[in-house]
Amino acid sequence: MTNYGGIPKEFSDLKNAKVVILPVPYDGTSTWVKGADKGPEAILEASANMELYDIESKSEIYTIGIHTAKPVTEKSSPEKMTDAVYKEAKKYVGKYYTVVIGGEHSVSFGTIKAHFEKYKNMCVLQIDAHSDLRPEYEGSKYNHACVMARTRELCRVVHVGIRSQCVEELPYIIRENIFYAHEIQNNNDWFEKAVERLTANVYITIDLDGLDPSIMPSTGTPEPGGVGWYQLISFLQKVYQKRNVVGFDVVELCPNKINTAPDFLASKLIYKMIGYKFK
């Protein structure tokens, strides 16, 4: 796979890195448009075309050292994939700022579990169109539609941008921890309230379908009415300022060769979030 950012070897070697990018090209349980397994490579390829100077922080973020690890290639079942991600993430979590790129959303639970075991008083902030709280789906508790149900067994989840649910998820909704998309459109008044629901340590999981399909059409299950770019990064800045963000993942990119702008958006979002942590 391509090295994230096309970063020079001096800054991409593990021995010099503060950040590890862990690709998980898995798409075993998605139920509509397939192709999320191509997401990590598309993100990495797009990242090689970014300008590495960040205007906002007035810095070259990559100079902190960003290493791209070998991808997790286990694909035989969602359960085995989850275990493989967990074991690989455990090698890095606590030593490096660990960033997982997917892949469908089921890839997140292994790294969430690894972070939860390392950091006390941790919660998960989910940016997503879907609440993903089904107890199980299509015969598996580790389906992409169940990832937040598994996470809720570990810790609190604060959901942002939700605009699609099934009726069987409703008993699992904790109302004060969910910020529906229709409630947060066209205003940032909810930022403080959402941050207040977060614990001291926060892991962020970003399903790209949380963004509006006008800027992020390349997902397996696009939903109208999502979060915009500047609203998202303004909110993330606030979270990074107020809480200790211990790691994150960006998942569910389903690349389309005709339109590579969403690939670039995903790679730029990752760079921004790394910058918010270190710059």
C-alpha positions as CSV (number, residue, x, y, z in Angstrom):
1,M,0.0,0.0,0.0
2,T,1.0,3.6,-0.5
3,N,2.7,5.4,2.3
4,Y,0.3,8.0,3.9
5,G,1.0,11.5,2.6
6,G,3.9,10.3,0.4
7,I,6.0,11.3,3.5
8,P,9.8,11.1,3.2
9,K,11.3,8.0,4.9
10,E,12.9,10.2,7.6
11,F,9.4,10.9,8.9
12,S,7.6,7.7,8.0
13,D,9.9,5.2,9.7
14,L,8.2,3.7,12.8
15,K,11.3,4.6,14.9
16,N,10.7,8.3,14.2
17,A,6.9,8.3,14.3
18,K,4.4,9.5,16.8
19,V,1.4,8.3,14.7
20,V,0.7,5.0,13.2
21,I,-1.9,4.6,10.3
22,L,-3.3,1.0,10.4
23,P,-5.3,0.1,7.2
24,V,-8.0,-2.5,7.4
25,P,-9.3,-3.3,3.9
26,Y,-12.4,-5.3,4.9
27,D,-15.9,-5.3,3.4
28,G,-17.4,-8.6,4.5
29,T,-20.8,-7.5,6.0
30,S,-21.9,-4.4,4.1
31,T,-25.4,-4.9,2.6
32,W,-25.7,-2.4,-0.3
33,V,-22.9,-0.9,-2.3
34,K,-19.7,-2.9,-2.0
35,G,-16.2,-1.5,-2.2
36,A,-15.2,-0.3,1.2
37,D,-12.3,-2.7,1.1
38,K,-10.8,-0.4,-1.5
39,G,-11.1,2.6,0.9
40,P,-7.8,2.4,2.6
41,E,-5.8,2.3,-0.6
42,A,-7.8,5.2,-2.1
43,I,-7.2,7.3,1.1
44,L,-3.5,6.6,1.0
45,E,-3.3,7.3,-2.7
46,A,-5.2,10.6,-2.3
47,S,-3.0,11.6,0.6
48,A,0.1,11.4,-1.5
49,N,-1.4,14.4,-3.4
50,M,-2.0,16.6,-0.4
51,E,-0.1,19.8,0.3
52,L,1.6,18.9,3.6
53,Y,1.7,22.4,4.9
54,D,-1.4,23.1,7.0
55,I,-2.7,26.7,6.8
56,E,-4.7,26.4,9.9
57,S,-1.9,25.4,12.2
58,K,0.8,27.1,10.2
59,S,2.8,23.9,10.3
60,E,4.0,20.8,8.4
61,I,2.1,18.3,10.5
62,Y,3.9,15.3,9.0
63,T,7.1,16.2,10.7
64,I,5.9,14.7,13.9
65,G,6.4,11.3,12.1
66,I,3.5,9.3,10.6
67,H,4.1,5.6,9.9
68,T,1.9,3.5,7.7
69,A,1.7,0.0,9.0
70,K,1.0,-3.2,7.0
71,P,-2.7,-3.7,6.5
72,V,-4.8,-6.2,8.5
73,T,-5.8,-8.7,5.9
74,E,-7.9,-11.2,7.8
75,K,-11.2,-11.6,5.9
76,S,-12.6,-15.0,6.7
77,S,-15.3,-13.7,9.1
78,P,-16.2,-10.4,10.9
79,E,-15.3,-12.1,14.2
80,K,-11.9,-13.2,13.1
81,M,-11.3,-9.8,11.5
82,T,-12.2,-8.0,14.7
83,D,-9.8,-10.2,16.7
84,A,-7.0,-9.5,14.2
85,V,-7.5,-5.8,14.3
86,Y,-7.6,-5.9,18.1
87,K,-4.3,-7.8,18.3
88,E,-2.6,-5.5,15.7
89,A,-3.8,-2.3,17.4
90,K,-2.6,-3.6,20.8
91,K,1.0,-3.4,19.4
92,Y,0.6,0.4,18.8
93,V,-1.9,1.8,21.2
94,G,-0.3,3.7,24.0
95,K,3.0,3.9,22.2
96,Y,1.8,5.7,19.2
97,Y,-1.3,7.8,18.3
98,T,-3.1,5.0,16.4
99,V,-5.4,5.8,13.5
100,V,-7.4,3.0,11.8
101,I,-8.6,3.5,8.2
102,G,-11.3,1.2,6.8
103,G,-13.0,-0.7,5.4
104,E,-16.5,-1.0,6.6
105,H,-17.5,0.1,10.1
106,S,-17.1,-3.3,11.7
107,V,-13.3,-2.8,11.6
108,S,-13.6,-0.2,14.4
109,F,-14.5,-2.4,17.3
110,G,-11.1,-4.2,17.5
111,T,-9.3,-0.9,17.9
112,I,-11.9,0.6,20.2
113,K,-11.4,-2.4,22.5
114,A,-7.6,-2.0,22.4
115,H,-7.9,1.7,23.3
116,F,-10.5,1.0,26.0
117,E,-8.1,-1.5,27.7
118,K,-5.4,1.1,27.7
119,Y,-7.2,4.3,28.7
120,K,-9.4,4.7,31.8
121,N,-12.6,6.7,31.7
122,M,-12.8,6.5,27.9
123,C,-15.9,7.0,25.8
124,V,-16.5,6.9,22.1
125,L,-17.7,9.8,19.9
126,Q,-19.4,8.4,16.8
127,I,-19.9,10.6,13.7
128,D,-22.4,8.6,11.5
129,A,-25.6,8.6,9.6
130,H,-26.6,5.4,11.3
131,S,-26.7,4.5,15.0
132,D,-25.4,1.0,14.5
133,L,-27.1,-0.4,17.6
134,R,-28.6,-3.6,16.3
135,P,-27.8,-6.4,18.8
136,E,-27.0,-8.6,15.8
137,Y,-27.5,-8.5,12.1
138,E,-27.5,-11.3,9.5
139,G,-26.4,-13.8,12.0
140,S,-23.4,-11.9,13.4
141,K,-22.9,-9.7,16.5
142,Y,-19.9,-8.2,14.7
143,N,-21.7,-7.0,11.6
144,H,-21.2,-3.3,10.6
145,A,-24.7,-2.6,11.8
146,C,-23.8,-3.7,15.4
147,V,-20.5,-2.0,16.0
148,M,-21.9,0.6,18.5
149,A,-23.9,-2.1,20.2
150,R,-20.7,-3.9,20.9
151,T,-19.0,-0.6,21.9
152,R,-21.8,0.2,24.3
153,E,-21.0,-3.0,26.2
154,L,-17.6,-1.4,27.0
155,C,-18.3,2.3,27.5
156,R,-20.5,5.3,26.8
157,V,-21.1,6.3,23.2
158,V,-22.1,9.8,22.1
159,H,-23.7,9.8,18.6
160,V,-23.6,12.8,16.2
161,G,-25.2,13.2,12.8
162,I,-27.6,10.3,13.1
163,R,-30.5,10.3,10.6
164,S,-31.3,6.7,9.9
165,Q,-32.4,4.0,12.4
166,C,-34.4,0.8,12.5
167,V,-37.2,0.3,15.0
168,E,-35.3,-2.5,16.9
169,E,-32.6,0.0,17.8
170,L,-35.0,2.4,19.6
171,P,-34.9,0.6,23.0
172,Y,-31.1,1.1,23.1
173,I,-31.1,4.9,22.5
174,I,-29.9,7.0,25.4
175,R,-31.5,10.3,24.4
176,E,-29.1,12.7,26.1
177,N,-26.2,11.0,24.2
178,I,-27.6,11.3,20.7
179,F,-27.5,14.4,18.5
180,Y,-29.7,13.8,15.5
181,A,-28.8,15.5,12.2
182,H,-32.0,17.4,11.9
183,E,-31.4,18.9,15.3
184,I,-27.9,20.2,14.6
185,Q,-28.3,21.6,11.1
186,N,-27.4,25.2,10.5
187,N,-26.2,25.9,14.0
188,N,-23.3,25.0,16.4
189,D,-25.3,25.6,19.6
190,W,-25.0,21.8,20.4
191,F,-21.2,21.7,20.5
192,E,-20.8,22.4,24.2
193,K,-23.7,20.1,25.2
194,A,-22.1,17.2,23.1
195,V,-18.7,17.8,24.6
196,E,-20.2,17.8,28.1
197,R,-21.4,14.2,27.5
198,L,-17.9,13.1,26.7
199,T,-15.6,11.6,29.4
200,A,-12.0,12.7,30.0
201,N,-10.6,10.3,27.3
202,V,-12.3,10.1,24.0
203,Y,-11.9,7.7,21.0
204,I,-13.5,9.1,17.8
205,T,-15.0,6.8,15.1
206,I,-16.0,8.6,11.9
207,D,-18.2,6.8,9.4
208,L,-17.9,9.0,6.4
209,D,-21.6,8.6,5.6
210,G,-22.1,11.0,8.6
211,L,-21.1,13.7,6.2
212,D,-23.6,15.0,3.7
213,P,-23.6,13.1,0.4
214,S,-23.1,16.4,-1.5
215,I,-19.5,16.3,-0.3
216,M,-19.2,12.6,0.5
217,P,-21.2,10.5,-2.0
218,S,-18.6,7.6,-1.9
219,T,-20.1,5.5,0.8
220,G,-22.0,2.2,0.8
221,T,-25.1,3.7,2.4
222,P,-25.4,7.5,1.7
223,E,-28.1,9.4,3.5
224,P,-29.3,12.9,2.8
225,G,-28.9,15.7,5.3
226,G,-25.5,15.1,6.8
227,V,-22.8,17.2,8.5
228,G,-20.9,19.7,6.4
229,W,-17.1,20.0,6.3
230,Y,-16.6,23.2,8.3
231,Q,-19.2,22.1,10.9
232,L,-17.4,18.8,11.3
233,I,-13.9,20.2,11.7
234,S,-15.1,23.0,14.0
235,F,-16.7,20.5,16.3
236,L,-13.7,18.2,16.2
237,Q,-11.5,21.2,17.1
238,K,-13.7,21.8,20.1
239,V,-13.4,18.1,21.2
240,Y,-9.6,18.1,20.9
241,Q,-9.4,21.3,22.9
242,K,-11.7,20.1,25.7
243,R,-10.9,16.4,25.9
244,N,-7.9,14.0,25.5
245,V,-8.6,12.3,22.1
246,V,-6.7,9.0,22.5
247,G,-7.2,7.7,18.9
248,F,-9.6,7.6,16.0
249,D,-10.7,5.8,12.9
250,V,-12.2,6.9,9.5
251,V,-14.2,4.2,7.8
252,E,-16.8,3.4,5.1
253,L,-15.1,5.1,2.1
254,C,-16.4,3.3,-1.0
255,P,-14.2,4.9,-3.7
256,N,-15.5,5.9,-7.1
257,K,-12.8,6.3,-9.8
258,I,-14.9,8.9,-11.6
259,N,-15.0,11.2,-8.6
260,T,-11.9,11.1,-6.4
261,A,-12.8,14.2,-4.3
262,P,-14.3,12.1,-1.5
263,D,-11.0,10.1,-1.3
264,F,-9.1,13.4,-0.9
265,L,-11.6,14.6,1.7
266,A,-11.0,11.5,3.8
267,S,-7.3,11.8,3.6
268,K,-7.4,15.5,4.5
269,L,-9.7,14.9,7.4
270,I,-7.2,12.4,8.9
271,Y,-4.4,15.0,8.5
272,K,-6.5,17.7,10.1
273,M,-7.3,15.4,13.1
274,I,-3.6,14.5,13.6
275,G,-2.8,18.2,13.5
276,Y,-5.5,18.9,16.1
277,K,-3.8,16.4,18.4
278,F,-0.2,17.6,18.0
279,K,-0.2,21.1,16.6
